[in-house]
Amino acid sequence: MNEPYFQPNESGHFGPYGGRFVAETLTSALDQLESLYLQAREDESFQSVLAGHLKDFSGRPTPLYYAERLSEHLGVRVHLKREDLNHTGAHKLNSTIGQALLARRANKRRVIAETGAGQHGVATATVAARFGFDCCVYMGSEDIERQSLNVYRMRLLGAEVVPVDSGSRTLKDAMTEALRDWVTNVDDTYYIIGSAAGPHPYPMMVRDFQRVMGVEARAQFMDAHARLPDVLVACVGGGSNAIGLFHPFIEDTAVRMVGVEAGGEGIASGRHSATLVAGREGVLHGSKSYLLSDADGQVSATHSISAGLDYPGVGPEHSLLKDLGRVEYACVNDEQALDAFRLTNRLEGIMPALESSHAIAWVVENASELRGLDVLINLSGRGDKDVQTVAKCDGVEI
């Protein structure tokens, strides 16, 4: 593959996507962050410290698990990359550890973050506690209600959780407020973005920190089978877990890669978060990418039963991979994700996050086409946080 698959150009673009569309106040901060990160990326001592924290604090490598009963049920050989076993219960810590080390290098005293499902907020609060930062997490008030367990976890870790009541009161609005905070407090504050989105260098940087999943999965599958899997599947909201899995396989063109977005109540209903399936080019949160918007360019309201996928944008590298046809993007609806959540619980004794359940649901829905193939799914997080949501759907009060 060509170099653009691996690095953005000098202006931070992946093809026509990415770049920086930010207030002038942040331009200098982003320049400094890019320089800081590029130095750290080549610094063996930084990489050694990062690897040590990923191993001893986070618990990497996570297992690649053959889901025997689910495989028998579907007629598909299903392998789960168990990011649910990563410390804090999701893949998010991979990036927050790296960014916390950058914040420490930059002598910042405070970190901020946005969060939807709460897993990135928990991971940010976790590294803030680990390294002694003040921490503030912005979270839409609707997400606070449906992810109350993670809100309490963040507060136990010492973070201030700030409800955002504007707009749709979800992840989009939380990220908007976090960017406003950063503009105001840029001198002493580091913004830990959770998705492979936002202004350059965040899409590159978050991807690089999340590549550990794909690097491990590739080596683990090769060790076990002496070949690569047939298909990779990951859910896509902003895109961090998917690009982290996909990136080390991009040159392996025989490996099919599928990103699964949130179809919500169906594309025709307009109540969904399927940005790459149904969106158009636009600018959101400092970056050009596919975007859910109306004919006038106004950002559309989104919906997903999964708070972590309830976002109208997506990372710029995903947008390029869609245009190039290297990754397929599909969507499943809320009910399909819920059914996959229940099925994985019953057959494997594993409770996937509702985000990850979208990826599993795509495999369930396409099992006849995938019969006999080795399919590797990124189980990006565990579903404890979603039990109340699922119980409410089932009419159960807990």
C-alpha positions in Angstrom: 0.0 0.0 0.0 1.0 3.6 -0.5 2.4 5.9 2.2 -1.0 7.8 2.7 -2.4 4.7 4.3 0.1 5.1 7.1 0.7 8.8 7.7 -1.3 12.0 7.0 0.4 14.6 4.8 2.0 17.7 6.2 -1.3 19.5 6.6 -2.7 16.5 8.5 -4.9 15.1 5.8 -5.7 11.5 4.9 -6.5 12.1 1.2 -9.1 14.9 1.3 -10.0 14.2 4.9 -8.7 15.4 8.2 -6.7 18.6 8.7 -7.4 21.3 11.2 -10.5 23.5 11.4 -10.0 25.1 14.8 -9.9 28.4 16.5 -6.6 30.3 16.1 -6.0 29.8 19.8 -5.5 26.1 19.4 -3.3 26.2 16.3 -0.1 26.7 18.3 -1.2 24.1 20.9 -1.8 21.5 18.1 1.6 22.4 16.5 3.3 21.8 19.9 1.4 18.5 20.4 2.3 17.2 17.0 6.0 18.0 17.6 5.8 16.5 21.1 4.2 13.3 19.7 6.5 12.8 16.8 9.5 13.1 19.1 8.0 10.6 21.6 7.1 8.2 18.8 10.8 7.9 17.9 12.1 8.0 21.5 13.0 4.5 22.6 12.7 5.5 26.3 9.2 6.8 25.8 8.1 3.7 24.0 9.7 1.5 26.7 7.8 3.3 29.4 4.6 3.1 27.5 5.1 -0.6 26.9 5.7 -1.1 30.6 2.5 0.6 31.6 0.5 -1.4 29.0 1.9 -4.6 30.3 1.9 -4.0 34.1 -0.9 -1.5 34.6 -3.2 -2.3 31.8 -2.6 -6.1 31.5 -1.6 -6.4 27.9 -1.6 -8.5 25.8 -5.3 -9.3 25.8 -6.2 -12.8 24.7 -7.5 -13.8 21.3 -10.3 -16.2 22.2 -11.9 -18.8 20.0 -15.7 -18.6 20.7 -16.5 -22.3 20.3 -20.2 -22.4 21.1 -20.9 -19.2 19.1 -18.9 -20.6 16.2 -20.9 -23.9 16.3 -24.2 -21.9 16.4 -23.3 -19.7 13.4 -21.2 -22.1 11.4 -18.5 -19.4 11.4 -15.2 -19.7 13.2 -15.4 -16.7 15.5 -12.4 -15.3 17.3 -12.7 -12.5 19.8 -10.0 -10.0 20.6 -10.7 -9.6 24.3 -10.4 -5.9 24.9 -13.1 -6.4 27.6 -10.3 -7.9 29.7 -8.1 -4.8 29.4 -8.0 -2.7 32.6 -11.1 -0.5 33.0 -13.0 -2.9 30.7 -12.3 -1.5 27.2 -9.7 -0.6 24.6 -9.8 3.1 25.6 -6.9 2.8 28.1 -4.5 2.0 25.3 -4.6 5.6 24.1 -5.2 7.3 27.4 -2.0 5.9 28.9 0.0 7.1 25.9 -1.6 10.5 26.0 -1.1 10.8 29.7 2.6 10.2 29.2 2.6 13.0 26.6 0.8 15.3 29.1 3.4 14.5 31.7 6.2 15.3 29.1 4.5 18.6 28.4 4.3 19.5 32.1 0.5 19.8 32.0 -1.3 19.6 35.4 -4.8 19.0 34.2 -6.4 16.6 31.7 -9.9 16.8 30.2 -11.9 14.4 28.0 -15.2 13.8 26.4 -17.1 10.6 26.7 -20.3 8.9 25.5 -20.5 5.4 26.9 -18.3 6.5 29.7 -15.4 4.1 29.0 -13.1 6.8 27.7 -14.0 8.9 30.6 -13.2 6.1 33.0 -9.9 5.4 31.2 -9.0 9.1 31.4 -10.0 9.4 35.1 -7.9 6.2 35.7 -4.7 7.6 34.2 -5.3 10.9 35.9 -5.4 9.1 39.2 -2.3 7.0 38.2 -0.2 10.1 37.3 -1.7 12.7 39.6 -3.5 15.0 37.2 -6.6 17.0 37.9 -9.3 15.6 35.7 -12.6 16.9 34.1 -14.8 14.8 31.9 -17.6 16.2 29.8 -20.6 14.0 29.2 -24.0 14.5 27.6 -26.7 14.5 30.2 -28.6 11.8 28.3 -25.5 9.6 28.4 -25.1 10.4 32.1 -28.6 8.9 32.6 -28.0 5.8 30.6 -24.4 5.2 31.8 -24.8 6.0 35.5 -22.4 3.2 36.6 -19.5 4.7 34.6 -20.3 8.2 35.9 -19.9 6.9 39.5 -16.7 5.1 38.5 -15.2 8.3 37.2 -16.2 10.2 40.4 -14.7 7.4 42.6 -11.4 7.9 40.6 -11.4 11.6 41.5 -12.7 13.1 38.2 -15.2 15.9 37.9 -18.0 14.9 35.6 -19.6 17.9 33.9 -23.1 17.3 32.4 -23.7 18.8 28.9 -27.3 19.8 28.4 -27.0 21.5 25.0 -27.9 20.0 21.6 -28.7 16.3 21.6 -27.0 16.0 25.1 -24.8 13.1 23.8 -21.2 12.6 22.7 -21.1 15.3 20.0 -22.1 18.0 22.5 -19.6 16.7 25.1 -16.8 17.0 22.6 -17.9 20.5 21.7 -17.7 21.5 25.4 -14.3 19.9 25.9 -12.9 21.8 22.9 -14.2 25.0 24.5 -12.6 24.2 27.7 -9.3 23.5 26.0 -9.4 26.9 24.2 -9.8 28.6 27.5 -7.2 26.6 29.5 -4.7 25.5 26.9 -1.7 26.6 28.9 -2.1 24.1 31.7 -4.5 21.5 30.2 -4.1 18.5 28.0 -7.1 17.3 26.0 -7.2 13.5 25.9 -9.4 12.8 22.9 -10.9 9.3 22.8 -11.7 8.8 19.2 -9.5 8.7 16.1 -11.2 11.9 15.1 -10.8 15.6 15.8 -8.0 18.0 14.5 -4.6 16.7 13.4 -2.6 15.2 15.1 -5.3 13.4 17.1 -6.5 10.9 14.4 -2.9 9.8 13.7 -1.9 9.7 17.4 -5.0 7.8 18.7 -4.6 5.3 15.9 -1.0 4.8 16.7 -1.7 4.1 20.4 -4.6 1.8 19.5 -2.6 -0.2 16.9 -1.4 -2.4 19.7 -4.7 -4.3 19.4 -4.1 -5.1 15.7 -0.4 -5.9 16.2 -1.3 -8.4 18.9 -4.2 -9.9 17.1 -2.1 -10.4 13.9 0.7 -12.1 15.8 -1.7 -14.2 18.0 -3.6 -15.5 15.0 -0.4 -16.3 13.1 1.0 -18.1 16.0 -2.1 -20.2 16.4 -2.9 -20.9 12.7 0.2 -20.0 10.6 -1.9 -17.7 8.5 -4.1 -14.6 8.8 -7.9 -14.5 9.5 -10.3 -14.2 6.5 -12.3 -11.3 7.9 -11.9 -8.6 10.5 -15.0 -6.9 12.1 -15.2 -4.0 14.5 -17.8 -1.5 15.5 -17.3 2.1 14.3 -18.4 5.3 16.2 -15.6 7.8 16.1 -13.5 4.9 15.0 -10.6 4.2 17.4 -11.1 0.5 18.1 -11.7 -0.3 14.4 -8.7 1.6 13.1 -6.6 0.1 15.8 -7.5 -3.4 14.7 -7.5 -2.7 11.0 -4.3 -0.7 10.5 -1.7 -3.5 10.9 -3.6 -5.5 8.3 -4.1 -2.8 5.6 -1.5 -4.2 3.3 -2.9 -7.8 3.7 -5.4 -7.3 0.9 -6.7 -10.9 1.1 -8.1 -10.0 4.6 -11.6 -8.5 4.3 -12.3 -5.7 6.8 -15.7 -4.6 7.9 -16.6 -1.6 10.1 -20.1 -1.8 11.6 -22.0 1.4 12.5 -25.1 2.0 14.5 -28.2 1.7 12.4 -30.4 2.7 15.3 -34.1 2.4 14.3 -33.2 2.0 10.6 -31.6 4.3 8.0 -35.0 5.2 6.5 -36.2 6.4 10.0 -33.5 9.0 10.2 -32.8 7.9 13.7 -29.4 6.3 13.4 -25.6 7.0 13.6 -24.5 5.4 10.4 -22.1 8.1 9.2 -20.1 6.2 6.6 -23.2 4.3 5.3 -25.5 7.3 5.0 -23.4 10.5 5.5 -21.7 13.1 3.3 -18.5 15.1 3.5 -18.4 17.9 6.1 -16.4 19.4 9.0 -17.0 18.6 12.6 -14.8 19.0 15.7 -11.9 20.4 13.8 -11.7 17.7 11.1 -13.1 17.0 7.6 -14.7 13.6 7.3 -18.0 11.9 6.5 -20.7 13.5 8.5 -24.4 13.1 9.1 -25.9 16.4 8.1 -28.9 17.9 6.3 -28.9 19.6 2.8 -27.8 22.9 4.4 -24.8 21.3 6.1 -26.3 21.4 9.6 -25.3 18.4 11.8 -28.1 15.9 12.1 -29.4 14.5 15.3 -28.3 10.9 15.8 -29.6 7.9 17.7 -28.2 4.6 18.9 -29.0 2.3 21.8 -25.2 2.4 22.3 -24.0 5.6 23.8 -20.4 5.1 22.4 -21.7 4.9 18.8 -24.1 7.8 19.1 -22.0 10.3 17.1 -22.6 12.0 13.7 -19.0 12.1 12.6 -16.1 9.6 12.1 -12.3 9.6 11.9 -10.8 10.9 8.7 -8.8 7.8 8.0 -12.0 5.7 8.0 -13.4 8.2 5.4 -10.4 7.6 3.2 -10.5 3.8 3.6 -14.2 3.9 2.6 -13.4 5.9 -0.6 -10.6 3.6 -1.5 -12.7 0.5 -0.9 -10.2 -1.1 1.4 -12.7 -1.3 4.3 -16.4 -2.1 3.9 -18.8 -0.2 6.1 -22.2 -1.6 7.1 -24.7 -1.0 9.9 -27.0 -3.0 12.1 -30.0 -1.8 14.1 -30.7 -1.6 17.8 -32.6 -4.8 18.0 -30.0 -6.8 16.1 -27.3 -5.4 18.5 -29.5 -6.4 21.5 -30.0 -9.9 20.2 -26.3 -10.3 19.7 -25.6 -9.1 23.2 -28.0 -11.7 24.6 -26.7 -14.5 22.4 -23.1 -13.9 23.3 -24.1 -13.9 27.0 -25.9 -17.2 26.7 -23.5 -19.1 24.5 -20.1 -17.8 25.7 -20.6 -16.5 29.2 -19.2 -13.2 27.9 -21.1 -9.9 28.2 -20.0 -7.6 25.3 -20.5 -3.9 25.4 -23.5 -2.7 23.2 -20.9 -1.1 21.0 -19.1 -4.4 20.4 -22.5 -6.2 20.1 -23.0 -4.3 16.8 -19.9 -6.0 15.4 -21.1 -9.4 16.6 -24.6 -8.7 15.2 -23.1 -8.1 11.7 -21.5 -11.5 11.8 -24.8 -13.1 13.0 -26.7 -11.4 10.2 -24.2 -12.5 7.6 -23.4 -15.9 8.9 -24.5 -17.8 5.8 -22.1 -15.7 3.7 -19.3 -16.3 6.2 -19.8 -20.0 6.7 -16.6 -21.8 7.3 -14.4 -18.7 7.4 -12.2 -17.4 10.3 -13.7 -14.1 11.5 -11.9 -12.0 14.0 -14.1 -9.6 16.0 -12.7 -6.8 18.1 -14.6 -7.2 21.4 -13.8 -3.6 22.3 -15.4 -3.5 25.7 -17.4 -5.3 28.3 -21.1 -4.8 28.8 -21.5 -4.3 32.6 -22.2 -0.6 31.9 -25.1 -1.5 29.6 -27.1 -3.9 31.9 -29.5 -1.1 32.9 -30.1 -0.2 29.3 -30.8 -3.8 28.3 -33.0 -4.4 31.3 -35.1 -1.4 30.4 -35.5 -2.8 26.9 -36.6 -6.1 28.5 -39.1 -4.4 30.8 -37.1 -5.4 33.8 -36.5 -2.9 36.7 -33.2 -3.3 38.5 
